[in-house]
Amino acid sequence: MLAWIPFLQPAPGVSAYWWALVFPLSVFVSMAWRTVRQKDLNGYWPSVARMSAQIVVGMLSLFVGLAIIIRVIMPLMPVD
């Protein structure tokens, strides 16, 4: 831990489970965004849950799309 340089190296102990941090990050971003943008707090938590789900689904769809491009389409391209 003494030789760890933040922002230049992955955090020790968390780097194997970095993908699990998407869920709390999406919830916290949704909470902050909804707090600033909503006029009243009626329906606050359902809108936070809906926005969090949209963020997670968007990230998963980007992952699947890029994985298809990298693993299927790129190997079929000619090498010149």
TIDO-934737 format. One record per residue: residue number from 1; residue in three letters; z, y, x of N, C-alpha, C in turn. Coordinates in Angstrom, 1 decimal, always signed. Example, Ala and Ser with C-alpha at 12.3 -4.5 7.8 and 13.67 -1.06 7.14 Angstrom:
<lokes>
{loke 1 "ALA" {+7.8 -5.7 +13.2} {+7.8 -4.5 +12.3} {+7.8 -3.3 +13.2}} {loke 2 "SER" {+7.1 -2.2 +12.8} {+7.1 -1.1 +13.7} {+7.9 +0.0 +12.9}} 
</lokes>
This chain:
<lokes>
{loke 1 "MET" {+0.0 -1.2 +0.8} {+0.0 +0.0 +0.0} {+0.0 +1.3 +0.9}} {loke 2 "LEU" {+0.5 +1.2 +2.1} {+0.5 +2.3 +2.9} {-0.9 +2.8 +3.4}} {loke 3 "ALA" {-1.8 +1.8 +3.5} {-3.1 +2.1 +4.0} {-4.1 +2.5 +2.9}} {loke 4 "TRP" {-3.6 +2.5 +1.6} {-4.5 +2.8 +0.5} {-4.8 +4.2 +0.4}} {loke 5 "ILE" {-6.1 +4.5 +0.3} {-6.6 +5.9 +0.2} {-7.1 +6.2 -1.2}} {loke 6 "PRO" {-6.3 +6.9 -2.1} {-6.8 +7.1 -3.4} {-8.1 +7.8 -3.5}} {loke 7 "PHE" {-8.9 +7.5 -4.6} {-10.2 +8.0 -4.9} {-11.3 +7.5 -3.9}} {loke 8 "LEU" {-10.9 +6.8 -2.9} {-11.9 +6.2 -2.0} {-11.9 +4.7 -2.0}} {loke 9 "GLN" {-10.8 +4.1 -2.3} {-10.6 +2.7 -2.4} {-10.1 +2.3 -3.8}} {loke 10 "PRO" {-10.4 +1.1 -4.2} {-9.9 +0.6 -5.5} {-8.3 +0.5 -5.4}} {loke 11 "ALA" {-7.7 +0.7 -6.5} {-6.2 +0.6 -6.5} {-5.8 -0.9 -6.3}} {loke 12 "PRO" {-4.9 -1.1 -5.4} {-4.5 -2.5 -5.2} {-3.7 -3.1 -6.4}} {loke 13 "GLY" {-4.0 -4.3 -6.8} {-3.4 -4.9 -7.9} {-4.0 -4.7 -9.3}} {loke 14 "VAL" {-4.8 -3.6 -9.4} {-5.4 -3.3 -10.7} {-6.9 -3.5 -10.6}} {loke 15 "SER" {-7.5 -3.7 -9.4} {-8.9 -3.8 -9.3} {-9.5 -5.0 -9.9}} {loke 16 "ALA" {-8.7 -6.1 -10.1} {-9.2 -7.3 -10.7} {-9.3 -7.1 -12.2}} {loke 17 "TYR" {-8.5 -6.2 -12.8} {-8.4 -6.0 -14.2} {-8.9 -4.6 -14.7}} {loke 18 "TRP" {-9.8 -4.0 -14.0} {-10.2 -2.7 -14.3} {-10.8 -2.5 -15.6}} {loke 19 "TRP" {-11.5 -3.6 -16.1} {-12.2 -3.5 -17.4} {-11.2 -3.4 -18.5}} {loke 20 "ALA" {-9.9 -3.9 -18.4} {-8.9 -3.8 -19.4} {-8.4 -2.4 -19.6}} {loke 21 "LEU" {-8.7 -1.5 -18.7} {-8.3 -0.1 -18.8} {-9.2 +0.7 -19.8}} {loke 22 "VAL" {-10.3 +0.1 -20.2} {-11.2 +0.8 -21.1} {-10.5 +1.0 -22.4}} {loke 23 "PHE" {-9.7 +0.1 -22.9} {-9.1 +0.2 -24.2} {-8.0 +1.3 -24.3}} {loke 24 "PRO" {-7.0 +1.4 -23.4} {-6.1 +2.5 -23.5} {-6.8 +3.8 -23.2}} {loke 25 "LEU" {-7.8 +3.8 -22.3} {-8.5 +5.1 -22.0} {-9.2 +5.6 -23.3}} {loke 26 "SER" {-9.9 +4.7 -24.0} {-10.6 +5.1 -25.2} {-9.6 +5.6 -26.3}} {loke 27 "VAL" {-8.5 +5.0 -26.4} {-7.5 +5.4 -27.4} {-6.9 +6.8 -27.0}} {loke 28 "PHE" {-6.6 +7.0 -25.8} {-6.1 +8.3 -25.4} {-7.1 +9.4 -25.5}} {loke 29 "VAL" {-8.3 +9.1 -25.1} {-9.4 +10.1 -25.3} {-9.6 +10.4 -26.8}} {loke 30 "SER" {-9.6 +9.4 -27.6} {-9.8 +9.6 -29.0} {-8.6 +10.4 -29.6}} {loke 31 "MET" {-7.4 +10.1 -29.2} {-6.2 +10.9 -29.7} {-6.4 +12.3 -29.3}} {loke 32 "ALA" {-6.7 +12.6 -28.1} {-6.8 +14.0 -27.7} {-8.0 +14.7 -28.4}} {loke 33 "TRP" {-9.1 +14.1 -28.6} {-10.3 +14.7 -29.2} {-10.0 +14.9 -30.7}} {loke 34 "ARG" {-9.4 +14.0 -31.4} {-9.1 +14.1 -32.8} {-8.0 +15.2 -33.0}} {loke 35 "THR" {-7.0 +15.3 -32.1} {-6.0 +16.3 -32.3} {-6.6 +17.7 -32.2}} {loke 36 "VAL" {-7.5 +17.9 -31.3} {-8.1 +19.2 -31.2} {-9.1 +19.5 -32.3}} {loke 37 "ARG" {-9.9 +18.5 -32.8} {-11.0 +18.8 -33.7} {-10.6 +18.7 -35.1}} {loke 38 "GLN" {-9.6 +18.0 -35.5} {-9.3 +17.8 -36.9} {-8.5 +19.0 -37.5}} {loke 39 "LYS" {-8.8 +19.4 -38.7} {-8.1 +20.6 -39.3} {-6.7 +20.2 -39.7}} {loke 40 "ASP" {-6.5 +19.1 -40.3} {-5.2 +18.6 -40.7} {-5.0 +17.2 -40.2}} {loke 41 "LEU" {-3.8 +16.7 -40.3} {-3.5 +15.3 -39.8} {-3.7 +14.2 -40.8}} {loke 42 "ASN" {-4.2 +14.5 -42.0} {-4.5 +13.5 -43.0} {-5.6 +12.6 -42.5}} {loke 43 "GLY" {-5.4 +11.3 -42.4} {-6.4 +10.4 -41.9} {-6.6 +10.5 -40.4}} {loke 44 "TYR" {-5.6 +10.9 -39.7} {-5.7 +11.1 -38.2} {-5.8 +9.7 -37.5}} {loke 45 "TRP" {-4.9 +8.8 -37.8} {-4.9 +7.5 -37.2} {-6.2 +6.6 -37.5}} {loke 46 "PRO" {-6.6 +6.6 -38.8} {-7.9 +5.9 -39.0} {-9.1 +6.5 -38.2}} {loke 47 "SER" {-9.1 +7.8 -38.1} {-10.2 +8.4 -37.3} {-10.1 +8.1 -35.8}} {loke 48 "VAL" {-8.8 +8.1 -35.3} {-8.6 +7.7 -33.9} {-9.1 +6.2 -33.7}} {loke 49 "ALA" {-8.7 +5.4 -34.6} {-9.1 +3.9 -34.5} {-10.6 +3.8 -34.5}} {loke 50 "ARG" {-11.3 +4.5 -35.5} {-12.7 +4.5 -35.6} {-13.4 +5.0 -34.3}} {loke 51 "MET" {-12.9 +6.1 -33.8} {-13.6 +6.7 -32.6} {-13.3 +5.8 -31.4}} {loke 52 "SER" {-12.1 +5.2 -31.3} {-11.9 +4.2 -30.2} {-12.8 +3.0 -30.3}} {loke 53 "ALA" {-13.0 +2.5 -31.5} {-13.9 +1.4 -31.6} {-15.3 +1.8 -31.2}} {loke 54 "GLN" {-15.7 +3.0 -31.6} {-17.1 +3.4 -31.2} {-17.2 +3.6 -29.7}} {loke 55 "ILE" {-16.2 +4.0 -29.1} {-16.3 +4.2 -27.6} {-16.4 +2.8 -27.0}} {loke 56 "VAL" {-15.5 +1.8 -27.4} {-15.5 +0.5 -26.8} {-16.9 -0.2 -27.1}} {loke 57 "VAL" {-17.4 -0.1 -28.3} {-18.7 -0.7 -28.7} {-19.8 -0.1 -27.9}} {loke 58 "GLY" {-19.7 +1.2 -27.7} {-20.8 +1.9 -26.9} {-20.7 +1.4 -25.4}} {loke 59 "MET" {-19.5 +1.3 -24.9} {-19.4 +0.8 -23.5} {-19.9 -0.6 -23.4}} {loke 60 "LEU" {-19.6 -1.5 -24.3} {-20.0 -2.9 -24.3} {-21.6 -2.9 -24.4}} {loke 61 "SER" {-22.1 -2.1 -25.3} {-23.6 -2.1 -25.5} {-24.3 -1.6 -24.2}} {loke 62 "LEU" {-23.7 -0.6 -23.5} {-24.3 -0.2 -22.3} {-24.2 -1.3 -21.2}} {loke 63 "PHE" {-23.1 -2.0 -21.2} {-23.0 -3.1 -20.2} {-24.0 -4.2 -20.5}} {loke 64 "VAL" {-24.2 -4.6 -21.8} {-25.1 -5.6 -22.1} {-26.6 -5.2 -21.8}} {loke 65 "GLY" {-26.9 -3.9 -22.1} {-28.2 -3.4 -21.8} {-28.5 -3.4 -20.3}} {loke 66 "LEU" {-27.6 -2.9 -19.6} {-27.8 -2.8 -18.1} {-27.8 -4.2 -17.5}} {loke 67 "ALA" {-27.0 -5.1 -18.0} {-27.0 -6.5 -17.5} {-28.4 -7.2 -17.8}} {loke 68 "ILE" {-28.9 -6.9 -18.9} {-30.3 -7.5 -19.3} {-31.3 -6.9 -18.3}} {loke 69 "ILE" {-31.2 -5.6 -18.1} {-32.2 -5.0 -17.2} {-32.1 -5.5 -15.8}} {loke 70 "ILE" {-30.9 -5.6 -15.3} {-30.7 -6.1 -13.9} {-31.0 -7.6 -13.7}} {loke 71 "ARG" {-30.6 -8.4 -14.7} {-30.7 -9.8 -14.5} {-32.0 -10.5 -15.0}} {loke 72 "VAL" {-32.6 -9.8 -15.9} {-33.8 -10.4 -16.5} {-35.1 -9.6 -16.1}} {loke 73 "ILE" {-35.1 -8.3 -16.3} {-36.3 -7.5 -16.2} {-36.5 -7.2 -14.7}} {loke 74 "MET" {-35.5 -6.8 -13.9} {-35.7 -6.5 -12.5} {-36.3 -7.7 -11.7}} {loke 75 "PRO" {-35.9 -8.9 -11.9} {-36.5 -10.0 -11.1} {-37.9 -10.3 -11.4}} {loke 76 "LEU" {-38.4 -9.8 -12.6} {-39.8 -10.1 -13.0} {-40.7 -9.0 -12.4}} {loke 77 "MET" {-40.2 -7.9 -11.9} {-41.0 -6.8 -11.4} {-41.6 -7.2 -10.0}} {loke 78 "PRO" {-42.8 -6.8 -9.7} {-43.4 -7.1 -8.5} {-42.8 -6.4 -7.3}} {loke 79 "VAL" {-42.8 -7.1 -6.2} {-42.2 -6.5 -5.0} {-43.4 -6.0 -4.1}} {loke 80 "ASP" {-43.6 -4.7 -4.0} {-44.7 -4.2 -3.1} {-44.2 -3.3 -2.1}} 
</lokes>
